[in-house]
Amino acid sequence: MKYWQPEFETMPREQIKKDQSEKLVKQVARMYEKVELFRKRMDEMGLKPEDIKGVEDLHKLPFSYKQDLRDYYPYGLFAVPMTDIRRVHASSGTTGKQIVVGYTDNDLEMWADCFARMLIATGADENSFVHVGYGLGLFTGGFGAHDGALRIGATAIPISAGNTQRQIQTMIDFGSTVLCCTPSYAMYLGETIEEMGVKDQLKLKAGIFGAEPWTEEMRAQIEEKLGLKAYDIYGLSEIMGPGVSYECEYQCGMHVCEDNFIPEIIDPDTGEVLPEGEWGELVFTTITKEGFPLIRYRTRDICSLNYEKCKCGRTHVRMNKPQGRTDDMLIIRGVNVFPSQIEEVLLKVGGDITPNYQIIVDRENNTDTFCVNVEMSEELFSDGIKAIQKVEKQISESLRSMLGIGPKVNLVNPKSIERSEGKAKRVIDKRKLVK
């Protein structure tokens, strides 16, 4: 089965806006009727559905928040009867009550279509073997990749996460050409492949990595270790799952599927919509979702938008790689610190360290303490204490230059930081445990 590039990916901007306006007006009217919380917030603002004429009125609508999903757990924000819901997914609930999302038949078709576009953008086709290393469970990642592969007529390999050596042997035996997993797990796969000495037996061409932040330096390391081209993907369960936006071959931002989602950038403090090119908090409105639609959902991701036509011909807006999250940002001794800044520094150090690290923040005598544990390489471990101390000092100075404050840097033994088959746990903030 041949999959073609949908014509709306190359629509003129004015046509995209017209299409979005028509869908937004219908979505607002439907949600006002079907979703109690949305209707209540509209009424509090003195708004009626007929006040929304198109995307130019989007800024008038109320925001939605993750806490809403917890407050109305599990199905209180659904806009259709449960008899119309074909599948539910949920978050891990590690930071509170889990969030639950639902999909109608049309929602699942739309999701598969969005992921299919991304696969096509990486060069995949009906001859590809898509190795789905995201979890196939309540987490949205695995099913999105699986259904997208089926949509383009590719062969899906739904191996899910875990059992790393079996993953690698399956890649070799089944001829996997596209790898889908988290970037941190891709790094772990690369390390294990090096140890097994089987890189030359792989047929991988492209990797689609998401669900956690990663840097350009990490991209380069993944590409070198796995012998593929690494593509970034963005998605979140609340909006759909993976495939909300994706990179094309030019990798100059991620194309948002604007026929289904309207992005905005706002000032995270005031909620004011910011001009094109400004960095701020990313907000999404779903204009085709039926089961679990959201208006102006605050993602907490910090990025910017680019509306210029891409070299690939696509006219859909591109979002730049998020540079952190407003809720992941650490404030240490009055300084804003994003984990991605630390990762950027560490990945420039080179072969003396591995990409595995943890940030530990604590509080002693009313003062924040800031420590970064980094795994050293086997080679550095054998070089002795003086060589290790030299690299520790180098990293500490580089971090001080980047952040404005200098953490204590500890180079720890190789393989001593726990590996993750899903999202890596990079930050341990012990201050949250202090009453």
C-alpha positions in Angstrom: 0.0 0.0 0.0 1.4 3.3 -1.0 0.9 6.3 1.3 0.9 9.8 -0.2 1.7 13.1 1.4 -1.7 14.7 2.3 -2.3 17.9 0.3 -3.2 19.8 3.4 0.5 19.5 4.5 1.3 22.0 1.7 -1.8 24.2 1.9 -1.3 28.0 1.7 -1.3 29.6 5.2 -4.6 31.4 4.5 -6.3 28.1 3.6 -4.9 26.4 6.8 -6.3 29.3 8.9 -9.7 28.9 7.2 -9.8 25.2 7.8 -8.8 25.6 11.4 -11.5 28.3 12.0 -14.3 26.1 10.7 -13.2 23.2 12.9 -12.6 25.4 16.0 -16.1 26.9 15.8 -17.7 23.4 15.6 -15.4 22.1 18.4 -16.2 24.9 20.8 -20.0 24.5 20.2 -19.7 20.7 20.8 -17.6 21.1 24.0 -19.9 23.7 25.4 -22.7 21.3 25.1 -20.9 18.1 26.2 -18.2 19.1 28.7 -19.3 20.5 32.0 -16.0 22.1 33.1 -15.6 23.9 29.7 -19.2 25.2 29.8 -18.7 26.4 33.3 -15.5 28.3 32.5 -17.0 29.8 29.4 -20.0 31.0 31.4 -17.7 32.5 34.1 -16.0 34.5 31.3 -19.3 35.6 29.9 -18.7 33.8 26.6 -21.0 31.8 24.4 -20.1 29.5 21.5 -21.4 32.0 19.0 -18.8 34.6 20.2 -16.0 32.4 18.6 -15.9 33.2 14.9 -12.5 31.6 14.1 -8.9 31.3 15.1 -8.6 35.0 15.6 -10.9 34.5 18.7 -8.9 31.6 20.1 -7.2 33.8 22.7 -10.6 34.6 24.3 -11.1 31.0 25.3 -10.2 29.6 28.8 -7.1 27.5 29.4 -7.1 23.8 30.3 -4.6 22.3 32.8 -3.3 18.9 33.7 -4.9 19.3 37.2 -8.3 19.4 35.4 -7.7 15.8 34.3 -6.9 14.7 37.8 -9.9 16.6 39.3 -12.3 14.9 36.8 -10.6 11.5 36.9 -11.2 9.2 35.1 -13.9 10.1 32.5 -15.3 13.5 33.6 -13.8 15.4 30.7 -14.9 13.0 27.9 -17.2 14.5 25.3 -18.8 11.3 24.1 -20.6 8.4 25.9 -18.3 5.6 27.0 -20.0 3.4 24.4 -18.2 5.4 21.7 -14.8 5.1 23.4 -12.7 2.4 21.7 -9.5 2.7 23.7 -8.2 4.4 26.8 -4.7 5.3 27.8 -3.2 6.7 31.0 -0.1 8.3 32.4 2.1 6.6 34.9 0.7 8.8 37.8 4.2 9.1 39.3 3.6 12.8 40.2 0.0 12.3 41.4 -3.2 10.7 40.3 -2.8 9.4 36.8 -4.5 11.1 33.9 -6.8 9.1 31.6 -7.5 9.9 27.9 -10.0 8.2 25.5 -10.3 7.7 21.8 -13.2 7.2 19.4 -12.8 5.2 16.1 -12.2 8.5 14.3 -9.6 9.6 16.9 -7.6 6.4 16.4 -7.7 6.9 12.6 -6.5 10.5 13.0 -3.7 9.4 15.4 -2.5 6.7 13.0 -2.6 9.2 10.1 -0.4 11.7 12.1 2.2 9.1 12.9 2.1 7.8 9.4 3.1 11.3 8.1 6.0 11.3 10.4 7.2 7.9 9.2 7.0 9.0 5.6 9.0 12.2 6.6 11.8 9.9 7.8 11.9 8.0 4.5 9.8 5.0 5.7 7.5 3.2 3.3 5.7 -0.1 2.7 9.1 -1.9 2.6 10.1 -0.7 6.1 10.3 -2.8 9.2 9.2 -0.6 12.1 10.7 -1.7 15.5 8.3 -0.4 18.2 10.3 -0.2 21.4 7.9 2.1 23.2 5.8 0.4 25.8 2.6 -1.3 24.5 0.4 -0.6 27.5 -1.4 2.3 29.0 1.4 4.6 27.9 0.4 6.1 24.5 3.8 5.7 22.7 3.7 2.1 21.5 0.3 2.0 20.0 0.7 5.3 18.1 3.9 4.0 16.4 2.3 0.6 15.7 -0.9 2.0 14.1 1.2 4.5 12.1 3.3 1.7 10.6 0.2 -0.2 9.6 -1.2 2.9 7.9 1.7 3.2 5.5 1.7 -0.5 4.8 5.0 -1.1 6.7 5.7 -4.2 8.8 5.3 -3.4 12.5 7.4 -5.3 15.0 5.6 -4.6 18.4 8.3 -5.8 20.7 7.5 -3.1 23.4 10.1 -2.0 25.9 12.6 -4.2 27.9 14.9 -7.2 27.6 17.6 -5.2 25.8 19.6 -8.1 24.4 16.5 -9.7 22.9 15.6 -6.3 21.4 18.9 -6.2 19.6 18.7 -9.8 18.4 15.3 -9.1 17.1 16.5 -6.1 15.2 19.1 -8.3 13.6 16.9 -11.3 12.9 13.8 -9.4 11.7 15.7 -6.7 9.7 14.4 -3.7 11.6 14.9 -0.5 9.6 13.1 2.1 11.7 13.6 2.2 15.5 11.0 3.9 17.8 11.8 4.4 21.5 12.9 7.0 24.0 16.3 8.7 23.2 17.8 7.5 26.6 16.9 3.9 25.7 18.4 4.4 22.2 21.6 5.4 23.9 21.4 2.3 26.1 20.8 0.1 23.1 23.8 1.7 21.4 26.0 0.9 24.4 24.9 -2.7 24.5 25.3 -3.1 20.7 28.9 -1.9 21.1 29.5 -4.4 23.9 28.0 -7.2 21.8 30.0 -6.2 18.7 27.0 -6.5 16.4 26.6 -3.0 14.9 27.6 -4.3 11.4 24.6 -6.7 11.5 22.0 -4.0 11.9 19.9 -2.6 9.0 18.6 0.5 10.8 18.1 3.6 8.7 16.1 5.9 10.9 15.3 6.4 14.5 12.2 8.2 15.8 12.8 9.3 19.4 10.5 11.1 21.8 8.8 11.1 25.2 11.6 13.0 26.9 13.9 15.9 26.1 17.2 15.3 24.4 20.0 17.5 22.9 21.7 17.8 19.5 24.8 16.3 21.1 22.8 13.3 22.2 21.4 13.0 18.6 24.9 12.9 17.3 25.9 10.1 19.7 22.8 8.1 19.0 23.4 8.3 15.2 27.1 7.2 15.7 26.3 4.3 18.0 23.3 3.0 16.0 24.3 3.9 12.4 21.0 5.7 11.6 19.5 9.1 11.2 17.8 10.3 14.4 14.5 12.2 14.1 12.8 14.1 16.9 9.1 13.7 17.5 6.7 15.5 19.9 3.5 14.4 21.5 1.7 14.2 24.8 -1.1 11.9 25.9 -3.4 14.8 26.7 -3.4 16.0 23.1 -3.1 12.6 21.3 0.1 10.8 21.9 3.3 10.7 19.8 2.9 12.3 16.3 1.5 15.8 17.2 4.6 17.2 15.4 7.6 15.6 13.7 10.9 16.4 11.9 11.3 16.1 8.2 14.6 15.3 6.4 15.8 18.9 6.9 15.4 18.7 10.7 14.8 22.4 11.1 11.9 22.2 13.6 9.0 19.8 14.0 6.0 20.2 11.7 2.7 20.4 13.7 -0.2 18.5 12.3 -2.2 21.8 12.0 -5.3 20.2 10.5 -5.8 18.6 13.9 -4.0 20.9 16.4 -3.6 24.6 16.8 -0.5 25.7 18.7 0.1 29.0 20.5 3.0 30.4 22.5 2.1 32.3 25.6 3.9 34.1 28.4 3.8 31.5 31.2 3.3 34.1 33.9 0.6 36.3 32.3 -1.0 34.0 29.8 -0.6 36.6 27.0 -0.2 35.2 23.5 3.4 36.0 22.2 4.4 37.1 18.7 5.8 34.6 16.2 9.4 33.6 17.0 9.1 34.4 20.7 10.0 31.7 23.3 7.3 30.9 25.8 4.9 28.1 26.9 3.4 25.9 24.3 -0.4 25.7 24.3 -2.5 23.3 22.1 -6.1 23.2 21.0 -7.5 20.0 19.5 -9.9 20.7 16.7 -10.8 17.2 15.5 -10.6 15.1 18.6 -14.0 13.6 19.6 -13.5 11.5 22.7 -11.3 13.7 24.7 -11.0 17.2 23.2 -9.1 20.0 24.9 -9.1 23.8 24.4 -5.9 25.8 25.0 -4.2 23.1 27.0 -1.1 24.3 28.8 1.7 21.9 28.1 4.3 23.6 30.3 6.9 23.0 27.5 9.0 26.0 26.6 9.6 26.5 22.8 8.9 28.8 19.9 7.0 28.6 16.5 8.2 29.2 13.0 5.5 29.8 10.3 7.8 30.1 7.3 7.5 27.4 4.6 10.0 24.6 5.1 12.5 23.5 2.4 10.6 20.2 2.3 7.6 22.0 0.9 5.4 21.6 4.0 3.6 24.8 5.1 2.5 23.6 8.5 4.0 25.5 11.4 7.2 24.2 12.9 7.9 24.1 16.6 11.5 24.3 17.8 12.8 21.6 20.2 11.4 22.4 23.6 14.2 23.9 25.8 12.7 22.6 29.1 9.4 22.7 31.0 8.1 25.3 33.3 7.3 22.5 35.8 10.7 20.7 35.3 12.7 23.9 35.8 14.7 23.8 39.0 15.3 27.0 40.9 18.6 26.6 42.8 19.8 29.4 44.9 17.6 31.8 42.9 19.0 30.5 39.5 16.7 28.9 36.9 18.2 25.6 35.8 16.9 23.2 33.1 18.2 19.6 33.0 18.7 20.0 29.2 21.4 22.7 29.9 23.3 20.2 32.0 23.0 17.5 29.4 24.3 19.8 26.7 27.5 20.5 28.7 28.0 16.8 29.5 27.6 15.6 26.0 30.4 18.0 24.8 32.9 16.4 27.2 33.5 13.5 24.9 34.8 10.0 25.5 35.8 10.5 29.2 32.2 10.1 30.3 29.0 8.3 29.3 25.7 10.0 28.6 24.3 8.7 31.9 23.9 11.2 34.7 21.6 12.3 37.6 21.0 15.7 39.1 20.5 15.7 42.9 19.2 18.8 44.6 18.9 18.9 48.4 18.7 21.5 51.2 21.1 21.8 54.2 20.9 24.6 56.8 18.4 26.4 54.6 20.8 26.4 51.6 20.3 24.5 48.4 22.9 21.9 47.5 23.4 20.9 43.9 25.2 17.8 42.8 25.6 16.1 39.4 26.6 12.4 39.3 28.1 11.4 35.9 29.2 8.0 34.8 32.9 7.9 33.7 34.0 5.7 30.8 35.9 2.5 31.4 39.0 4.2 30.0 38.9 7.1 32.4 38.2 4.7 35.3 41.5 2.9 34.5 43.5 6.2 34.2 43.4 6.8 38.0 42.3 9.4 40.5 44.2 12.4 39.1 42.7 12.0 35.6 39.2 11.6 37.1 39.6 14.8 39.3 40.8 16.7 36.2 37.6 15.8 34.3 35.4 16.6 37.3 36.9 20.0 37.5 36.5 20.6 33.8 32.8 19.7 34.0 32.2 21.8 37.1 33.7 24.8 35.4 31.7 24.3 32.2 28.5 24.0 34.2 29.3 27.1 36.2 29.9 29.0 33.0 26.6 27.8 31.5 24.4 28.1 34.6 25.9 30.8 36.7 26.3 28.4 39.6 28.7 25.5 40.0 27.4 22.1 41.2 29.5 19.5 42.9 30.4 17.0 40.2 31.0 13.4 41.0 32.3 11.0 38.4 30.9 7.6 39.4 31.8 4.1 38.3 30.8 2.8 34.9 27.3 1.2 34.8 26.5 2.4 38.3 23.6 4.7 37.3 20.4 2.7 36.7 19.3 2.4 33.0 15.8 3.0 31.9 13.8 1.2 29.2 11.3 4.1 29.2 11.8 7.7 30.3 15.1 8.3 32.1 14.8 9.7 35.7 17.4 12.5 35.5 16.4 14.7 38.5 16.1 13.8 42.1 14.9 16.9 44.0 15.0 16.0 47.7 13.8 19.4 48.7 10.3 18.3 47.8 10.4 15.8 50.7 11.2 18.6 53.2 8.1 19.6 55.1 
